């Protein structure tokens, strides 16, 4: 028959076992051997969270600089109090040119700048609805586009890389009152033209490119002569898929001078009346 001390020992052991079991339950362990069980780690959830964080970081790296560039360029938007913000862009050249002086499709102009950005020009404008011309186009047509408020981006195909060219394409393709074409023999890799304004830069990542576009594309505060004029294609007069070719030769003695001597200003374009208009999309940002 068990003695009193043995009964007390058994009761004490039973209480200890219950205490250990309760402790194991609280700590998530197992009573077996008194060792805790291994928890299941939610690797799938952790992996998904890491993927989301990586995606957010990637978007931030790619989009934040673009938003910053746009915000910086927007500071150069024209207004009544600041009609020509390009005056604050380092390197912009400004020249006053007479408007509405037209030459025929067979005539050439002895332009004073390369590429030209004003002066006499062809009576037909080059389509400037965000067209990226793969080949050089006739300068006399492109200059007329500037008179309508367009920005013409040119680049030297011998010095601009494919990557830089794509950066320029992204700024032009499909955007109203923009056009782009190669211009062989330029003295800088890239040049931007609007009516009476020019900016030459060495690289496609130059922030002044966006500033120039913001300041001068469709600047209705006096930066171009023909307010409200169209950039759309003139059927039968200019084919953007087969435009008049660029002539790299020096204009001959019969070329029209920059003062338009012998030309009569086109009365239909004086005061911004322009030629027949076509509906235009809202200017893209």
Secondary structure, 3 states (H helix, E strand, C coil): CCCHHHHHHHHHHHHHHHHHHHHHHHHCECCHHHCECCCCCCHHHHHHHHHHHHHHHHHHHHHHHHHHHHHHHHCCCCCCCCCCHHHHCCCCEECCCCCCCEECCCCCECCCCCCCCCCCEECCCCCCEEEECCCCECHHHHHHHHHCCCEEEEECCCCCCHHHHHHHHHHHCCCCCEEEEECCCCCCCEEEEECCEEEEECCCCCCHHHHHHHHHCCCCCCCCCCCCCCCCCCCCCCCCCCCCECCCCCCCCCCECCCCCCCCCCCCCHHHCCCCCCCCCCCCC
